[in-house]
């Protein structure tokens, strides 16, 4: 399961132990996802290990240590375990179906003490010591998992996730990354009012070139991105790349290497890739070979002018882009580029804005109807802010409808947003939320607090937004239980719980007036109670109480038999 000693990159001089960790699964390692693979809103922080499309496989401790944390949530990693090791690293195991009986008992103790499903249990070193290879849990698909697999991480002492492949895990791979196209971005006066230019590539066996040969562009400074993803032997998934290099006339001017980053830094994905394309075009990944001013991710080195190519000399620039995976399989793109004032590939468009937001300093906008306040590190680059508003024809909207543009803008940090309320009855102030509506008409709530005539919240997106109120309780649907039904042969009692706007806030299940633990899976909106020793043969009363984020409450009661 181990490779030769890793040669550290120019940006990471740490020597990672090569014979310390072993695979947490008994089956051959195949990846469903890898480190730094682009995901919605972040770089992936570990390896997703395939579990043969099934749940319940034994999960083993990757090395000696102790279980230091049990974390349970309806989203994210779902059921997760953390093992702290004597060398300072922490291994993480996510989306688990369940833990070993002793760990489950410890979890239940904390859940019943707090009377809640989602808990974060911190354990002492002497509570659950483990040896390498000990079974600690069983694989599953809990949390935000899209299917059965094991999420596996290795973190350093500061809780920053490190690429697990650096520790010598061996996965057979002789397949180079696939490269499909390039995009050119004007970085001169056209930068903020041009969408750039895309071109296709031709080639095979890891060697690609631009279709049509020399690319003549009507801009004096250019940034480039490459549409690429990795492939792996015996795996159908699109995976993330490991390194990306750009050479201008044989000089290295940009290097990306996915070795380590913090969780907060993982959000720099929105700047590393052309995120609007990723969002809107089936997750096509155009990796930028230049670094925007607000991108401070520690994955870059050998930067010359942040990877931007100066073509004011009108000379032909011979470019080479190298994309590699962790096993050293490389794909290369060759391109020639030249400035030409006669070219029309970079097409300017009209720029409509009300205010310019500068990266690196606080920015804001306000009028009588809306207020925005952006912290200094919120933007990746200069943003030309536009705003319009209109009266709503929807009687359920309690403000003007505000269009914050453009909708493709990406933000590293949260910003403060306040919208003036109109016709809002004082009795409904605690029910008011700021709602965003996408182009498909889907609404989602950002919550909010009423104060001085405005509803205020934190947001990380632009688009159409307004105020609505949520006075409708959640909806409870019993799946397999009804009045008088004998549930003795059922493995669990299931409910579906949904909410129309603000989202599920809390849920509590009572058996014969006593609180009992139930598991909640947010992605399927399913709540399940698995009867245990606390329930005896005979008739019982079950009561489920569900509240949304605006404290609208619904309940369901039933008598059943066991």
Buried (B, 14 or more C-beta within 10 A) or exposed (E): EBBEEBEBBEBBEEEBBBEBBBBBBEEEBBBBBBBBBBBEEBBBBBBBBBBEEEBEBBBBBBBBBBBBBBBBBBBBBBBBBBBBBEEEBBBBBBBBBBBBEEBBEBBEEBBBEEEBBBBEBEBEEEBBEBEBBBBBBBBBBBBBBEEBBBBBBBBBEEEBBBBBBBBBBEBEBEBBBBBBBBBBBBBBEBBEBBBBBBBEBEBEEBBBBBEEEEBBBBBBBBBBBBBBBBBBEEBEBBBBBBBBBBBBEEEBBBBBBBBBBBEEBBBBBBBBBBBBBBBEEEBBBBBBBBBBBBBBBBBBBBBBBBBBBBBEEEEBBEBBBBBBBBBEBBBBBBBBBBBBEEBEBBEEEEEEBEEEBEBEEEBEBEEEBBBBBBBEBBBBBBBBBBBEBEEBEEEEBBBBBBBBBBBBBBBBBBBBBBBBBBEBEEEBBEBBBBBBBEEEEEBEBBBBBBEEEBBBBEBBBBBBBBBBBBEBBBBBEBEEBEEEBEBEEBEBBBBEBEBBBBBBBBBBBBBEEEEBBBBBBBBEBBBBBEBEEEBEEEEBEBBBBBBBBBEBEBBBEBEBEB
